[in-house]
């Protein structure tokens, strides 16, 4: 499925470092996986994991964390998707679904497709349980382009009309969202007015350049004002 990892982003150097710190050989890890979790994994496979040649599956990663006495998150690179953030927290899909108020099958479909469709309450719960910043939430739920489009419309027209749709998209209190949109709109309008006053005949072209530059980086500026940067 497009954009979704079949296995989490494995941190090979961390796995090697943790094993060495425990004084274990790859064979010891393989034995632990079989004895404790019933997984038949050859020592050569463990070595391939540590060289970054292949990655363990989600089940294998959870078991490996148990053998190495660490959390699954310590064996992951920076998580991006919902599945990766869930794995980093060591949560099963059914447990996460229960904690955010969704049926397991419904949540699993969203995770598999990378298309989050939860309501405002479920979105807020998801961000809290997974410890997501606003920026991480938007990326993990596949909402970045939708957010950018809404913000561009908000600053170039009446921002008040976009409070509700943005509130559905982001787990952010309405008063804070309103203040952030007001400031963002004001910055855009101020930049346009200032540019138009600079250079007579070239003002119109200059304002276009300034406006495009501001709109290109609008999501990053929104995170700065909203306090949602990673």
Secondary structure, DSSP 8 states (H G I E B T S, - for coil): -TT--SS--B-HHHHHHHHHHTT--HHHHHHHHHHHH-----HHHHHHHHHTSS---HHHHHHHHHHTTS-GGGGB-S--SHHHHHHHTT--HHHHHHHHT--HHHHHHHHHHT-----HHHHHHHHHHHT--HHHHHHHTT-HHHHHHHHHHHHHS-GGGGHHHHHHHS---HHHHHHHHHHHHHHHHHHHHHHHTTSGGGHHHHHHHHHHHHHHTHHHHHHHHHT---
